[in-house]
Each structure stands twice: as structure tokens, then as C-alpha cells.
Amino acid sequence: MEHNLNLYHIFHTVAKCGNISAAAGRLFISQPAISKSISRLEQSLGTVLFIRSSRGVSLTPEGEILFRQVDAAFASIRLGEEQLRRAGELGLGHLSIGVSTTLCRYVLLPYLRAYIHANPHIRISVSCQPSYQTMRALENGDLDIGLIGEPSKAGRLQFYPLREIQDIFVTTKTYLENLRKRSRIEHKETTASIFSRAALLLLDKDNLTRQYVDQYLPRDILENDRLIEVSTMDLLIEFAKIDMGVACVISDFVREELENGKLICLKSPVPIPKRKIGFACGKQAGESRFVKNFFSLISSKPVYTLDSTEKSC
């Protein structure tokens, strides 16, 4: 049964004061108005709540039952108001982020560090998963933000590009030397001849990066019997470093290995255009003040910029 909350507020105040006159002064309304409100509440509940006397009012047994519940309810309301006030002062809240393991390690962490420093009371949860799962979770409203490659069709997502990335092929000098020995090359070696004989290391077919690369690689390369598929780019990089084959990776993520010579870059058999990565959110999540604060920090304080002097293969 629903009643006007104001009637319960008046009832609670009268019970606390034990006097209609005192309650009228506290509530800044007339005594007749209070008496009328109490009568309305008693009538709607079908019971007497107060015993009137010349010294004031006291609760009936039924009034005592109602008062305990109403007092607890108003205490809960006050607690909720206090928690909201503290949340506003401290910036309390929750932000959920979806990202692949590789993008988390190489791209997200600096942004998280800056955001946590600026918002120390925000609770952050990170779901490390393939990008296609992150996109699905964003569309379903299960995540606030995702770090993904730019989708071909944004659909229900808002996309905020960060930078461009380049897919390249890397291997070790040792792997190439062993490949030459096994093949007994007597003529000039070409990119096509290397890829026709090398073990090719790629992400599995569910990965969005793999799907992007597949658009450009010739069918004979993708269908050779030396193809090795793995679940993460970190594994691709590690497999390439131990001489397992030629890996297709993102250039930024092997910059150190290329500089120290642990890996070398091979010319791609076909040109693979650069692509964009960035943060995405569902249109409804984009209205959250926590999401807005996150994107505001990204736009005002970029923590990673693409090296314009990046080496090409």
C-alpha cells in the first residue's frame, strides 16, 4: 500500500517530539495541518497511531510497530544521502574496461596509471579478452569502455581513435640462416621465396587483427601447411624470438626487439595499410560522468604518441 511520504515524515516527527505543537514548530506548518495529516494516515491504515492527552501524544502499540519501521527507513535514507555526498566529494564510482591482453600491456597501462592518479577513489575492473568479445560486451552494456581496433562499422558504438598501428613480419637472423641451409638456395632470395618456405605465425581466426591481415595476404600463404596459429600476440613475439618462424605482429610492440637485434623485420609480401586503435563505448555509457572524465583525460593529457621516426621494413 502506497502512502504519501510526507505523511510518514509528519508521523515520524510527531512521534519523536511527543507533542504536536513542537512538531509544528520543527516542520514549519500549523498544528491543525499536522492533526489532519495524522488523521489521514490513521484512516488509510485503519488503526489509531497516537494517544492524545493534555500533556501531548504517545504512540499506541500499533504506532510503535510503525514507528520502528519508519525510523529505520528514514535512517536508511539519511545514510544514502550521506553516501551520495561522500561519493560526490571523493569521486567514488566504478569503471569497467575491456581490452585484449596485448593492448592492455602495451597501450592501456599508461592511461590507467594517469587516470588512477587523477581519480584515486574510482574502482576499476579490467576484463582481458579478445576484441570481438569486448565489442559485444560494449554493445550489450556490460562494459563501460573498450580498447579495440577501429571497427569497420561503428554501429551502436562511439569510437575515439588514439593512434595508427602497422602490422609487420618479423623473425630472427638464425631462423633465416637455417631456412636457407634447409632449402640450399643457389639463386637470389626474394620475399616471395622466404614466405613460400617459412613457417608463418599468425593469431587465430577469431582475432580481429588476424581478420584484418587476412584481407591482404595471398591465399597461398594462408593455406600453406606450415601455418601456426596462437591466441595472443605476446606468444607470437616469443615464438618468433625462439626461431619458430615468421610472425605477423604490430610494429610498436616489438620496437625494443628490433632495436636490439633480437628480431629483424621482413618486407611484407603485400602492402598492409596502417589501421587505428582507440577507446570505444556504448552510446548510453558515453553519458556516464566517469566515462566522460576518462575521455577528457585522454584528450587533454596524451600519455603515448606514435613515434614519427618509426622504422619501416
Secondary structure as the mmCIF struct_conf table of DSSP 4:
data_model
#
loop_
_struct_conf.conf_type_id
_struct_conf.id
_struct_conf.beg_label_comp_id
_struct_conf.beg_label_asym_id
_struct_conf.beg_label_seq_id
_struct_conf.end_label_comp_id
_struct_conf.end_label_asym_id
_struct_conf.end_label_seq_id
HELX_RH_AL_P HELX_RH_AL_P1 LEU A 5 CYS A 17
TURN_TY1_P TURN_TY1_P1 GLY A 18 GLY A 18
HELX_RH_AL_P HELX_RH_AL_P2 ILE A 20 LEU A 27
TURN_TY1_P TURN_TY1_P2 PHE A 28 PHE A 28
BEND BEND1 ILE A 29 ILE A 29
HELX_RH_AL_P HELX_RH_AL_P3 GLN A 31 LEU A 45
TURN_TY1_P TURN_TY1_P3 GLY A 46 GLY A 46
BEND BEND2 THR A 47 THR A 47
STRN STRN1 PHE A 50 SER A 53
TURN_TY1_P TURN_TY1_P4 SER A 54 ARG A 55
STRN STRN2 GLY A 56 LEU A 59
HELX_RH_AL_P HELX_RH_AL_P4 PRO A 61 LEU A 90
TURN_TY1_P TURN_TY1_P5 GLY A 91 GLY A 91
STRN STRN3 GLY A 93 VAL A 99
HELX_RH_AL_P HELX_RH_AL_P5 THR A 101 LEU A 103
HELX_RH_PI_P HELX_RH_PI_P1 CYS A 104 LEU A 108
HELX_RH_AL_P HELX_RH_AL_P6 LEU A 109 ALA A 118
TURN_TY1_P TURN_TY1_P6 PRO A 120 HIS A 121
STRN STRN4 ILE A 122 CYS A 128
HELX_RH_AL_P HELX_RH_AL_P7 SER A 131 ASN A 140
TURN_TY1_P TURN_TY1_P7 GLY A 141 GLY A 141
BEND BEND3 ASP A 142 ASP A 142
BEND BEND4 ASP A 144 ASP A 144
STRN STRN5 ILE A 145 GLY A 149
HELX_LH_PP_P HELX_LH_PP_P1 GLU A 150 PRO A 151
BEND BEND5 SER A 152 LYS A 153
TURN_TY1_P TURN_TY1_P8 GLY A 155 ARG A 156
STRN STRN6 LEU A 157 ILE A 165
STRN STRN7 ASP A 167 THR A 171
HELX_RH_AL_P HELX_RH_AL_P8 LYS A 173 SER A 183
TURN_TY1_P TURN_TY1_P9 ARG A 184 ARG A 184
BEND BEND6 HIS A 187 HIS A 187
HELX_RH_AL_P HELX_RH_AL_P9 THR A 191 ARG A 197
BEND BEND7 ALA A 198 ALA A 198
HELX_LH_PP_P HELX_LH_PP_P2 ALA A 199 ALA A 199
STRN STRN8 LEU A 200 LEU A 203
TURN_TY1_P TURN_TY1_P10 LYS A 205 ASP A 206
BEND BEND8 ASN A 207 ASN A 207
HELX_RH_AL_P HELX_RH_AL_P10 LEU A 208 ASP A 214
TURN_TY1_P TURN_TY1_P11 GLN A 215 TYR A 216
BEND BEND9 LEU A 217 LEU A 217
HELX_RH_AL_P HELX_RH_AL_P11 ARG A 219 LEU A 222
TURN_TY1_P TURN_TY1_P12 GLU A 223 GLU A 223
BEND BEND10 ASN A 224 ASN A 224
TURN_TY1_P TURN_TY1_P13 ASP A 225 ARG A 226
STRN STRN9 LEU A 227 VAL A 230
BEND BEND11 SER A 231 SER A 231
HELX_RH_AL_P HELX_RH_AL_P12 MET A 233 LYS A 241
TURN_TY1_P TURN_TY1_P14 ILE A 242 ASP A 243
STRN STRN10 VAL A 246 ILE A 250
HELX_RH_3T_P HELX_RH_3T_P1 SER A 251 VAL A 254
HELX_RH_AL_P HELX_RH_AL_P13 ARG A 255 ASN A 260
TURN_TY1_P TURN_TY1_P15 GLY A 261 GLY A 261
BEND BEND12 LYS A 262 LEU A 263
STRN STRN11 ILE A 264 LEU A 266
HELX_LH_PP_P HELX_LH_PP_P3 LYS A 267 SER A 268
BEND BEND13 PRO A 269 VAL A 270
STRN STRN12 ARG A 275 GLY A 282
TURN_TY1_P TURN_TY1_P16 LYS A 283 GLN A 284
HELX_RH_3T_P HELX_RH_3T_P2 ALA A 285 GLU A 287
BEND BEND14 SER A 288 SER A 288
HELX_RH_AL_P HELX_RH_AL_P14 ARG A 289 SER A 300
BEND BEND15 LYS A 301 LYS A 301
TURN_TY1_P TURN_TY1_P17 SER A 308 THR A 309
#
